[in-house]
Amino acid sequence: RLHSFRFAFRGILLMVKTQHNFWVHLVLASLTIIAGFFFHIRLAEWIMVIFAIGMVLSAETFNSAIEQLTDLVSPEIHPTAGRVKDIAAGAVLLSAIAAALIGLLIFVPKIMAIL
């Protein structure tokens, strides 16, 4: 069972080392966490922020796995392979939009209150 965690952490490390978009999401997640501490967000807001971050990072990870698997089984350009990759990328975009909306709903009122 410990090996399962080792494999999982290896996968996360691969994402960090090889996927630029994962880094972008990590930077945005870090800024959001810093903003959460700065604005003293409530527990319910923290739950939403953590869920949104996990959702986006998970979607990006699944997207990368799907892309690599698609490249393995279809190394040549194929319309179906392209659609599979587009659909996976669309899932990342949907999760990022949802996360951005959560962030706006939480942080815009707090920013407006100090202006």
Secondary structure, 3 states (H helix, E strand, C coil): CHHHHHHHHHHHHHHHHHCHHHHHHHHHHHHHHHHHHHCCCCHHHHHHHHHHHHHHHHHHHHHHHHHHHHHHHCCCCCHHHHHHHHHHHHHHHHHHHHHHHHHHHHHHHHHHHHC
